[in-house]
Amino acid sequence: MKAMSAKNFLIPFLTAALILGGGFSPLHAAVDAKKLYKKTCKKCHGKRGEGKKEKKNPGKFKYNPVNDVEEQKLLEEMLKYKLMWEEKTFENSREKKMAKSVRKLSEEEMKILASFIPTLGKQE
């Protein structure tokens, strides 16, 4: 009998977990959170959510740290920026950039990010 590859085992396993669990498995959510953060947030907020400072004024942040922000506040901010994008109510380029970053995220993806981001400050 041929041995089952990890990929051939993992796909049915995760599918069953999603169906039986009615949502994301913790393993799936963790993987998605890292990918979502890297795709959506890392460029501006840094690998560990530490933010990025202005080149001309290193004492001031160009993009604020997010790894010390509470989960609920992060979710509220993402929802606010998504609404800004939909209604085109951003007032400056920074708000527009943030709104554009979250515009395609579902509420579930925002929740996953909001729970993942505070853990970045605790990683070594």
C-alpha positions in Angstrom: 0.0 0.0 0.0 1.3 3.5 -0.9 2.1 5.8 2.0 -0.2 8.9 2.2 1.7 12.2 1.7 1.3 15.0 4.3 -0.6 17.1 1.7 -3.0 14.2 0.9 -3.7 13.7 4.6 -4.0 17.3 5.6 -6.5 18.4 3.0 -9.2 15.9 4.0 -8.4 16.4 7.7 -8.8 20.2 7.6 -11.9 19.9 5.5 -13.5 17.5 8.0 -12.4 19.9 10.9 -14.1 22.8 9.1 -17.3 20.9 8.5 -17.5 19.2 11.9 -16.3 22.2 13.8 -18.5 24.7 11.9 -15.6 27.1 11.4 -11.9 27.4 11.4 -9.8 25.0 13.4 -7.2 26.6 15.6 -4.4 25.3 13.4 -6.1 26.7 10.3 -6.7 30.1 12.0 -3.1 30.4 13.1 -1.8 29.7 9.6 -4.3 32.1 8.1 -3.5 34.8 10.6 0.2 34.8 9.7 -0.5 34.9 6.0 -3.1 37.6 6.4 -0.8 39.7 8.5 2.1 39.3 6.1 -0.2 40.2 3.1 -2.1 43.0 4.7 -0.2 44.6 7.6 3.5 43.8 7.6 4.7 46.2 5.0 3.7 49.2 7.1 3.5 47.9 10.7 6.5 45.7 10.6 7.3 42.0 11.1 6.3 42.1 14.8 3.8 44.9 14.6 6.4 47.3 16.0 5.5 50.1 13.6 7.8 52.1 11.3 9.4 55.4 12.2 9.8 58.4 9.9 13.1 58.6 8.1 13.4 62.4 8.6 12.2 62.3 12.2 13.1 59.0 13.8 11.4 60.0 17.0 8.0 59.9 15.3 6.1 56.9 13.9 5.1 57.0 10.3 3.0 53.8 10.9 2.1 53.2 14.5 2.9 50.0 16.5 -0.1 47.6 16.6 1.3 44.8 18.7 0.3 46.5 22.0 -3.2 47.4 21.0 -6.1 45.3 22.5 -7.9 42.9 20.2 -11.3 44.7 20.4 -9.7 48.1 19.5 -7.9 46.5 16.5 -11.2 45.0 15.2 -13.0 48.4 15.7 -10.2 50.2 13.8 -10.3 47.8 10.9 -14.1 48.0 10.7 -13.9 51.8 10.8 -11.3 51.9 8.0 -13.3 49.5 5.8 -16.3 51.7 6.2 -14.2 54.7 5.3 -13.2 53.0 2.1 -16.8 52.1 1.2 -18.0 55.6 1.9 -14.9 57.4 0.7 -14.6 59.4 3.9 -10.9 59.2 4.6 -9.4 62.6 5.3 -5.7 62.0 4.5 -3.3 59.7 2.7 -2.6 57.6 5.8 -6.3 56.9 6.4 -6.8 56.1 2.7 -3.8 53.7 2.7 -5.2 51.9 5.8 -8.7 51.8 4.3 -7.4 50.4 1.1 -5.5 47.7 3.0 -8.6 46.4 4.8 -11.2 47.0 2.1 -11.3 43.3 0.9 -11.1 41.7 4.3 -14.2 39.9 5.6 -15.2 40.4 9.2 -14.0 36.9 10.0 -10.5 37.7 8.6 -10.5 41.0 10.6 -11.3 39.0 13.8 -8.5 36.5 13.0 -6.1 39.4 12.6 -7.3 41.2 15.7 -6.7 38.2 17.8 -3.3 37.4 16.2 -1.7 40.9 16.1 -1.3 41.3 20.0 0.6 38.0 20.0 3.3 39.5 17.8 4.8 41.6 20.6 5.2 38.4 22.7 7.1 36.5 20.0 10.9 36.3 20.3 
